[in-house]
Amino acid sequence: MRSARRARAIALALVAGVGLAIAAVPAMADGGRTAWPGSALLAGAWSGTASSTSNPDFTFPVTATVSVAATGRPTGTVDLGAPVNCVGGWSPVSTAGRVTTFAENIVSRVPGGDCIKNGTVRLSAASGGRLRYVWTKGDDGSVAYLKPVGVSGAWVGTLSQAGLGTVPVRIRVAGVRAGEIHGVSSYAAPLACGGRLEPQGAGSQRRAVLREVITRSASTACVGVGTMTVAMRSDGRLSYRWEGGGVVSTATLKRAG
């Protein structure tokens, strides 16, 4: 069993990464056949408003969820609101650079609807933690910048811990992988460490319990494990609680800009 002193050192390591960028998730391969670099950055729940490329006045809401398998292979579901009124799924085709191309299979969710079937969707990570969505079929097209919804995305705030006071904190929850919430963490020198956030149960975009495991460290203070619980608040912020070895840290986080 870990000592209280070690637990406190780990807790300090978790909150000392002030204003740091989160490390990119390594590219993974689909059974050795097709690489899907950056696929983890697409994972999660997203929403925004799309505009037609031929008629910018024609807009419609887009909500999507992208899941990433343990192999790195991404798939997605999408709901296109009124006046389009379609739902469907995305199957991956290829990745070029950081752009992943999907084939879209879509149907109307209202009787007599007229959805444009067999389109192509291209997704890529954009600034501000957003996702760039581009749909095309022939001369038709639409573009949107989708924002993460639920626990997915990057979060910042001020953490409180007994005996430590208040400390700025930054985390990233990468979203849904193999049907589960997961994420990554990274801390700069002098800790020079980083880890992964593993799912504890299925979780959801409203609440998830994650086990943090430090996987690389140049400091003996930044080792071990802890349990992180994150939950959406009614005001759109994120409730954060970390526990390990009798140490508890709490925070209310906002989305990183």
PLY file of the C-alpha trace (Angstrom):
ply
format ascii 1.0
element vertex 257
property float x
property float y
property float z
element edge 256
property int vertex1
property int vertex2
end_header
0.00 0.00 0.00
1.33 3.44 -0.89
2.38 5.66 2.01
0.58 8.93 2.82
3.79 10.82 1.98
3.95 9.20 -1.45
0.26 9.90 -2.02
0.78 13.57 -1.19
3.71 13.74 -3.60
1.55 12.25 -6.32
-1.24 14.71 -5.57
1.23 17.59 -5.84
2.48 16.22 -9.15
-1.04 16.14 -10.51
-1.68 19.81 -9.83
1.72 21.28 -10.64
1.25 21.28 -14.42
0.23 24.92 -14.67
-0.79 26.17 -18.13
0.71 23.24 -19.99
-0.25 21.89 -23.36
-1.51 18.31 -23.25
0.67 15.82 -25.05
-0.67 14.40 -28.30
-1.94 10.84 -28.17
0.36 8.54 -30.17
-0.90 7.38 -33.53
-2.32 3.88 -33.55
-2.80 1.39 -36.38
-5.87 -0.49 -37.52
-4.65 -4.08 -37.26
-1.45 -3.10 -39.08
-3.40 -2.29 -42.26
-4.26 1.43 -42.12
-2.81 4.11 -39.86
-5.17 6.57 -38.20
-2.83 9.27 -36.84
-4.53 11.78 -34.56
-7.73 9.76 -34.32
-7.89 10.17 -30.53
-8.23 13.94 -31.03
-11.53 13.31 -32.85
-13.01 11.25 -30.03
-15.91 12.62 -28.05
-19.24 14.39 -28.42
-19.45 17.50 -30.61
-21.99 20.12 -31.68
-22.16 23.19 -33.90
-23.87 24.84 -36.82
-23.04 23.96 -40.42
-23.34 26.34 -43.38
-23.79 25.38 -47.02
-20.74 26.23 -49.14
-23.00 27.33 -52.01
-25.53 29.25 -49.87
-24.13 30.52 -46.54
-27.64 31.52 -45.45
-28.63 27.85 -45.37
-27.59 26.54 -41.94
-28.46 23.57 -39.76
-27.31 22.13 -36.41
-24.86 19.23 -36.32
-24.34 16.93 -33.34
-21.91 14.04 -33.58
-20.16 11.43 -31.47
-16.87 9.88 -32.57
-15.68 6.63 -30.99
-12.12 5.36 -31.36
-11.40 1.64 -31.02
-8.34 0.30 -29.21
-6.76 -0.15 -32.67
-7.15 3.57 -33.35
-9.95 3.07 -35.90
-12.54 5.87 -35.58
-16.27 5.63 -36.29
-19.05 8.13 -35.74
-22.74 8.87 -35.51
-24.35 12.14 -36.57
-27.65 13.99 -36.20
-28.39 16.85 -38.61
-31.18 19.04 -37.27
-33.92 20.98 -39.05
-34.31 21.76 -41.84
-32.12 18.80 -42.88
-33.54 16.29 -40.34
-31.22 13.34 -40.99
-29.34 10.82 -38.85
-26.64 8.37 -39.77
-23.21 6.91 -39.27
-19.63 7.48 -40.40
-17.24 4.74 -41.52
-13.54 5.62 -41.86
-11.94 5.63 -45.31
-8.46 7.12 -44.93
-6.23 9.62 -43.15
-4.04 12.19 -44.90
-2.01 14.31 -42.53
-4.40 15.14 -39.70
-7.56 14.91 -41.82
-9.63 11.75 -41.48
-12.12 10.96 -44.24
-15.37 9.10 -43.55
-18.07 7.64 -45.77
-21.49 8.78 -44.53
-24.53 6.50 -44.44
-27.55 8.64 -43.62
-31.35 8.42 -43.52
-34.20 10.82 -42.84
-35.62 10.95 -39.32
-38.93 12.41 -40.52
-41.41 10.78 -42.95
-40.83 11.85 -46.53
-37.48 13.47 -45.79
-35.00 14.08 -48.58
-31.49 13.43 -47.27
-28.48 13.50 -49.57
-27.02 10.03 -49.21
-23.51 8.65 -49.68
-21.67 11.88 -48.91
-18.10 12.25 -47.67
-17.17 13.75 -44.29
-13.70 15.06 -43.42
-12.82 15.72 -39.79
-9.72 17.38 -38.36
-8.69 18.98 -35.08
-9.00 22.79 -35.18
-7.96 25.68 -32.92
-9.60 26.22 -29.57
-10.24 22.51 -29.05
-12.76 22.46 -31.88
-13.33 19.96 -34.68
-13.49 21.07 -38.33
-16.30 19.28 -40.18
-16.48 19.32 -43.98
-19.24 17.44 -45.84
-19.18 17.05 -49.64
-21.00 15.23 -52.40
-20.43 16.41 -55.94
-21.02 20.17 -56.01
-22.84 20.15 -52.67
-20.98 20.92 -49.47
-21.20 22.25 -45.93
-18.69 23.33 -43.30
-18.84 23.63 -39.51
-16.54 24.13 -36.56
-17.84 21.83 -33.83
-17.26 22.41 -30.14
-16.89 19.57 -27.63
-19.88 18.87 -25.41
-20.02 16.89 -22.19
-16.81 15.98 -20.38
-14.80 15.73 -23.61
-12.18 18.37 -24.28
-9.57 20.49 -22.52
-10.36 22.09 -19.15
-8.63 24.64 -16.89
-9.32 25.99 -13.42
-8.03 26.36 -9.88
-7.68 23.31 -7.70
-8.02 23.30 -3.90
-6.31 20.83 -1.58
-5.89 20.88 2.19
-2.38 21.97 3.10
-1.64 23.05 -0.46
-3.94 26.03 -1.03
-5.12 26.83 -4.54
-3.25 25.75 -7.67
-4.11 26.21 -11.38
-4.84 22.89 -13.08
-5.31 21.73 -16.67
-6.64 18.39 -17.90
-7.80 16.91 -21.18
-10.49 14.26 -21.50
-10.07 12.76 -24.95
-13.61 11.38 -25.13
-14.85 7.97 -26.16
-12.54 5.10 -26.96
-13.94 1.61 -27.43
-17.17 2.89 -25.86
-15.45 4.33 -22.77
-14.26 7.71 -21.54
-10.47 8.10 -21.41
-7.85 10.84 -21.58
-4.23 11.92 -21.20
-2.22 14.14 -18.87
1.14 15.87 -19.19
3.30 17.89 -16.80
6.44 19.90 -17.64
9.81 20.22 -15.87
10.78 19.93 -13.11
8.24 17.12 -12.86
8.67 16.23 -16.56
6.02 13.53 -16.43
2.84 12.41 -18.10
0.28 9.68 -17.94
-2.92 8.21 -19.21
-6.47 8.36 -17.89
-8.06 4.93 -17.92
-11.83 4.32 -17.70
-13.29 3.02 -14.49
-16.56 1.66 -15.86
-18.26 2.88 -19.02
-18.90 6.46 -17.90
-20.78 8.96 -20.03
-20.49 12.48 -21.40
-22.19 13.66 -18.18
-19.93 11.91 -15.67
-16.83 9.72 -15.80
-14.48 8.11 -13.31
-10.89 7.83 -14.49
-7.79 6.15 -13.11
-4.65 8.17 -13.76
-1.48 6.16 -14.29
1.83 8.04 -14.60
3.69 6.45 -17.52
6.77 8.64 -17.88
8.56 10.70 -15.27
11.92 12.33 -14.65
10.96 12.96 -11.02
10.43 10.50 -8.18
7.60 12.76 -6.97
5.52 12.07 -10.06
4.72 8.37 -9.90
1.79 6.15 -9.02
-1.95 6.27 -9.51
-5.03 8.21 -8.39
-8.77 8.32 -9.14
-10.24 11.32 -10.93
-14.00 11.93 -11.11
-15.34 14.54 -13.54
-18.97 15.58 -13.99
-20.82 18.23 -15.96
-22.49 21.03 -14.01
-25.70 22.79 -15.02
-23.71 25.96 -15.80
-21.53 24.16 -18.38
-18.48 23.92 -16.15
-16.84 20.70 -14.99
-16.74 19.40 -11.42
-13.37 17.75 -10.72
-12.35 15.54 -7.78
-9.08 13.62 -7.36
-8.45 11.04 -4.63
-5.46 8.93 -3.72
-3.91 7.65 -0.50
-6.22 9.74 1.67
-5.51 12.95 -0.27
-8.46 14.78 -1.91
-8.29 17.60 -4.47
-11.31 19.43 -5.89
-11.93 22.06 -8.55
-14.55 23.62 -10.76
-13.09 23.81 -14.28
-14.00 25.75 -17.40
-13.26 24.88 -20.99
-9.80 25.88 -22.18
-9.89 28.67 -24.77
0 1
1 2
2 3
3 4
4 5
5 6
6 7
7 8
8 9
9 10
10 11
11 12
12 13
13 14
14 15
15 16
16 17
17 18
18 19
19 20
20 21
21 22
22 23
23 24
24 25
25 26
26 27
27 28
28 29
29 30
30 31
31 32
32 33
33 34
34 35
35 36
36 37
37 38
38 39
39 40
40 41
41 42
42 43
43 44
44 45
45 46
46 47
47 48
48 49
49 50
50 51
51 52
52 53
53 54
54 55
55 56
56 57
57 58
58 59
59 60
60 61
61 62
62 63
63 64
64 65
65 66
66 67
67 68
68 69
69 70
70 71
71 72
72 73
73 74
74 75
75 76
76 77
77 78
78 79
79 80
80 81
81 82
82 83
83 84
84 85
85 86
86 87
87 88
88 89
89 90
90 91
91 92
92 93
93 94
94 95
95 96
96 97
97 98
98 99
99 100
100 101
101 102
102 103
103 104
104 105
105 106
106 107
107 108
108 109
109 110
110 111
111 112
112 113
113 114
114 115
115 116
116 117
117 118
118 119
119 120
120 121
121 122
122 123
123 124
124 125
125 126
126 127
127 128
128 129
129 130
130 131
131 132
132 133
133 134
134 135
135 136
136 137
137 138
138 139
139 140
140 141
141 142
142 143
143 144
144 145
145 146
146 147
147 148
148 149
149 150
150 151
151 152
152 153
153 154
154 155
155 156
156 157
157 158
158 159
159 160
160 161
161 162
162 163
163 164
164 165
165 166
166 167
167 168
168 169
169 170
170 171
171 172
172 173
173 174
174 175
175 176
176 177
177 178
178 179
179 180
180 181
181 182
182 183
183 184
184 185
185 186
186 187
187 188
188 189
189 190
190 191
191 192
192 193
193 194
194 195
195 196
196 197
197 198
198 199
199 200
200 201
201 202
202 203
203 204
204 205
205 206
206 207
207 208
208 209
209 210
210 211
211 212
212 213
213 214
214 215
215 216
216 217
217 218
218 219
219 220
220 221
221 222
222 223
223 224
224 225
225 226
226 227
227 228
228 229
229 230
230 231
231 232
232 233
233 234
234 235
235 236
236 237
237 238
238 239
239 240
240 241
241 242
242 243
243 244
244 245
245 246
246 247
247 248
248 249
249 250
250 251
251 252
252 253
253 254
254 255
255 256
